[in-house]
Amino acid sequence: MGGDVDDPRFIELTGELTLASPRFRRLWARHEIRGQRGTPIRLRHPQVGELTLNRERLGVGGTDGLMMIVYHPDPGSADADALALLASADLPAGRASAAAHHAEGARNR
């Protein structure tokens, strides 16, 4: 449902919860809505080594529950540097260890 507050299912559900639960009614009335940071995921890339990326799940409007998953590094991090290295160079398998060494060195700064 996300930001689609005009969705009839959303309106019905919040109405039912408001009537049934005094706690929900209090919390809902405060309107304390804030963004949620992505879930960090750790993975090992064969060419640049260990990466920590944030996973964001985004609903696709007009679909029945279809989600788009986006992985991104923290800005200015060694993980961002490693992804930039991957984006800027065609790294053949033979150079994998050099790229991993470069990424590990950046991470240790």
N, C-alpha and C positions, 0 to 999 in steps of 0.2 A: 504494500500500500504506500509506504514511504511518504512522499509529499503530496499525494493525490487525496487531499482532504475532502473533495467533493464525491469521492467514490461511495456509492450507496452502501456497500458492505462495511466500509470504515465507519460511516455515520451510524449504521445499525449496531455495530459492535461497541462503539464507544457509548452509545445510548444505553445498551444493555448493561455494560459494566458500571456506568454511572449510577443506574438504578439499583444494581445488585450489591455494590461494594462501597461502603463509606470511605474506605481507605483510597480506592481508585478515584472516587469523587474528589477527595481532598488533593491528591497528587495531580489529577488532571486539571483542576482549577488553578494550580500554580503556574501552569504553562512554562515549565522549565524544560525547554527542548534545546538540546545542543548536539553538535556533530559528534560523531564517534570516530576515533582514530583507527586506522587500519590495523589489522592483526599482523604482527611481525612473523615472517616465515624465514627460516634458515635453510639454505640449500648450498650444495657444492657444484659449481660449474666446472666442467672439465678444462676450460682454458683460463679462467681467472680465479678459481678456487672458491673459498667460502664467501657467501653473500647473505646479507640480511635485507629482506625486502618487505615492504608493507603491502598487505593484501586488502584491496577495497572491493566490496561487492556492490554493484550498482544495478538497480532495477531498470529494465527496458520498458518504457511506456508503451501501452497498446498491446502488450503480450500477456500471456497467462503465466506469470511467475518467472519469465526468462531473466537471467542475471548475466551481467558482463563482469568479469573478474579482471582487475587491473593490479599489476605488481609494480611497485616503484620504490626507489631508495629514498632515504632522507637526503634533502638537498645538502650539498657540500660534504657528504660523507665519503669514506673510502669505497663504500658500495656504489655510490654514484660515479666515482672515478673508474671503477672496474667496469661498470656498464657502458660508460663513455668510451673506454678502451675497446670493448667489444663492438660498439657501434661504428668506431672510426677505422677499424682495421679488419682485413680479412686474415684471420689467424689460422694458419694451417695446423694440423695436429702436432707437427714437429716443434712448433713454437709454443705449445701449451704450457710447458713448464716455465718458460721465460715470462709469459703473461701472468701465470699464477704467482711467480716470484714478485713481479712488479705490483700486483694487486695486494699481496701480503705485505710488501714494504710500505705501501700507501696506508694500509690499515694500521700499521704499527707506529705511524707518525703521531 
